Amino acid sequence: MRFAIRHEIKGRIRFHLDQSRMSCEQADTLQYYMQQQRGIVKVTVYERTADMTVYFEGDRKAVIDSISRFRYDQTSVPEAFLHHSGRELNMQYREKLIQKVVMRIGRRLFLPYPFRLAYTLIRSCQYVWKGLRCLSRGRLEVPVLDAVAIGVSVLRGNVKTAGSVMFLLGIGELLEEWTHKKSVGDLARSMSLNVGRVWLKRNGAETLAAADEIVPGDVVVVHMGNVIPFDGIVESGEAMVNQASMTGEPLAVKKEREGYVYAGTVVEEGELCVKVKETKGSTRFEKIVTMIEETEKLKSASESRAEHLADRLVPYTLAGTVLTYLLTRNMTKALSVLMVDFSCALKLAMPVSVLSAIREAGACDIMVKGGKYMEAVADAVTVVFDKTGTLTKATPTVREVIPFEKESADEMLRIAACLEEHFPHSMAKAVVDAAKKKGLEHEEMHSKVRYIVAHGIASEIDGKKVVIGSHHFVFEDEGCVIPEGGQARFDQISPAYSQLYLSVEGRLAAVICIEDPLREEAADVLRSLKTLGIRKLVMMTGDSEKTAAAVAQQVGVDEYYSEVLPEDKARFVEKEKAKGNVVIMVGDGINDSPALSAADVGIAISDGAEIAREIADITIGSDSLKGLLTLRILSSLLMKRIQKNYRMIVGINGGLIAGGVTGLIPPTVSAWLHNGSTLAITLKSMKNLL
C-alpha cells in the first residue's frame, strides 16, 4: 500500500493512505491487520480522511514495512470483527450530531420568523405529549418537567427560549443514546467468542479442527468444562449446561438429545455431541446485546440511586416553581426555577460515567460485564486467590516423567497427553505441550473419558483402566499402589514440583513432575493491593500443605488453605460475605467456578478454563496480575467521579435556581446554562479516568 507520513514523534506516526475514500469495512480491515503486527501498541484509523495513527514500541522500520505489505484483498479478518466493530455506529451518530447543529444554525440564519415559529410549535407538541402520557400513568418524572418548561415558554410567547431548550434536550438525548449504544456494543463484542479449535466428530472419530472450517451440519464434541462453540442441536450425550452468559440463569440446565444449545454456554458436567446450526456467532452477539439492554446488569447501585433520585426530585422542582410564583408573582422568576432541574444531569451523567469506565477497562484488556461489578471492586476488602494458573504462571511446564513400569517415559507422556488434551486446565496443557514438543503422536486410543473436578481423569485403554490426577485421587480414591521396588524412587521425587500420577490397572505407571513457578509480579501486586485498601488476602489451593505454605510465604498472603475442594472455596467465600465483607475471587480453573459464582465479584484470568471466563463477572485479558491493580484503581476513580458529579450537579443547578429566583438570571440564559452544564458534565464523564 502507498502512503505518506504526515507527522512523527518517538513511538508515534500519523500516516495518510493513498486513496481518495475509505469505507468502514476497509478501515476495520486495516485496523485489524495492524493490531496483529508485533510491536504495535495502539492503532486508530480515520476513515473520513484515510489517515491512521500508529503507536508502537521498537523498530520504526518494521511498522513502515508492515503498512507497505498491507493489501485489503489479501487480509483475512474475522467476520464478527467486521460486523460488530462499532465504526459505522460512530459515523452515523457523528453525522446526526453535525446535522442537528447545522440545521439549528441554518434555521436561525435563513428561515423567516413565521416558519421558525411554526417549526417550534410543532416540535413543542411532541414534548408536551410525552409529558401528558407520563402524567396519564400517574408518574411525575422528567418528561413532565420538560413539557411544562417548553409549554409555559410557548404560552408566554417566548419562542426563542422554547427552541433553545428543545435543541439542548435533543443534543443531550443524542449523546446519551450514542454513548449507551457504543458502550453496550463494546461490551457485547468483548463477550463474543474467540474459539480457535474444536473437536470435530466424523466417521466415528474425534479430530481437532479449526473453528473457521466448521460448517452448519457438522457435529462437534464438547467435553466437560469446555465452552459450546456454536449454536446447535444435541445429537447425542447428556450434560448440565451453564447458560448464565446468555440467559442470566444461575443454575445449570440439563441438555439431552434434540435439545438446543447456544454458543458461549459451558458444559459443567457430562459431554455433548452438537450438530452445528449457526457458525457466524450472530445469534450469540444479538442475545448478549438484548440481555445487557433488558437487564439491570449494567447498572451499579450508584446509577440506580441517581435514577431514582432524579425521578423523586421532579415533584420538588414543580413545587419550587409554584412557590416562587406565589411569593414573587413573577412568572419569569418561576420559569427560571422550572428551567433548572437536577434530574437531567443525574440521569445522564451517572450512566455515562459507568459505561465509559467499562469501555476504558476494555481498552486496558479487562472485560467487565456490568457497572455493579466495578462498584464492588472499589468496595472490596477481601481477595481470595486460587494458586495454580493464578498466583503461579499460566503456562507450567513438564520437567520430568518418571516411569515405574516397563514402558518408557515417552510412552507414559504420550498416554497422559491423549487423556489430558480433552480438558481445560493449565496442568493438562503442560502435558499436551510437552508431548507435542517431543513429537509424540497420540491418536484417540481410549474409551469414553470421565473427568472428576479437582481430582483427575479416568478412562480405559486396550481394556485396561487408566487414571491420571492428584495424589488423593490416584492413591486414596482409586486405591492404586506403587509397584514393588519403586518406593525408594517414589520417595526421592523432588517436592519442588507439582506432580501428576498416572496409574494403569491399579498400579502406579508414572509420575509427571511439573514446574509451576510463581508469577514474577505476584508478590508486588499483592503488596500493592494492600496499599489500595484491601485488608485481607487469602490463597486457596488443592496442593499439599508443604507446597501451599512455601507459596504463601513467597507471595505474602494473610491466610492460606491447602488441599481444598471446589466446594470449600465457595464455602469460604460465603462465610466472608456473611461477615459483611465484599469479596473478590480470582481464579482460572473449572474447580474455581463455584467460588467465582459465590463471590461479589468473580475475576478470571484469560488463559484459564473457558467455564471460568464465562461464569466470571470480570476477565483480565493480559497474562499478568497487574490488571487487578488497574481494575481497582479504575473502579475507585469511577466512584470518585460519580461523587464529584453529584457535587457539581447540586452546586451548579442550586446556583442557577438562586440566580433565577433573585432575578439575576433570565429563563433563557438559565436554560442555556443548565443544559450547557449538563452536557459539559456528561462530556467530562466520557473522558478516560486513568
ABEGO torsion letter per residue (X at the ends): XBBBBABBBBGBBBBBBBBABBBAAAAAAAAAAAAABBGBABBBBBAAAGBBBBBBBEBAAAAAAAAAABBAAABBBBAAAAAAAGAAAAAAAAAAAAAAAAAAAAAAAABBAAAAAAAAAAAAAAAAAAAAAAAAAGBBBAAAAAAAAAAAAAAAGBAAAAAAAAAAAAAAAAAAAAAAAAAAAAAAAAABBBBABBBBBBGGBBBBBBAAABBBGBBBBBBBGBBBABBBBBABEBBBBBAAAAAGBABBBBBBBGBBBBBGBBBABEBBBBBBABAAGAAAAAAAAAAAAABAAABBAAAAAAAAAAAAAAAAAAAAAAAAAAAAGBAAAAAAAAABBAAAAAAAAAAAAAAAAAAAAAAAGBBBAEAAAAAAAAABABBBBBABGAABBABBBBABBBBABABBAAAAAAAAAAAAAABBBAAAAAAAAAAAAAGBBBBBABBBBBBBBGAEBBBBBGGBBBBBEBAAAAAAAAGBBBBBGAAAAAAABBAABBBBBBBBGGBBABBBBBBBBBBAAAAAAAAAAAAAGBABBBBBBABBAAAAAAAAAAAGBABBBBGBBAAAAAAAAAAAAAAGBBBBBBBABAAAAAAAAABABBBBBAABBAAAAAABABBBABBBAAAAAAAAAAAAAAAAAAAAAAAAAAAAAAAAAAAAAAGABBAAAAAAAAAAAAAAAAAAAABBAX
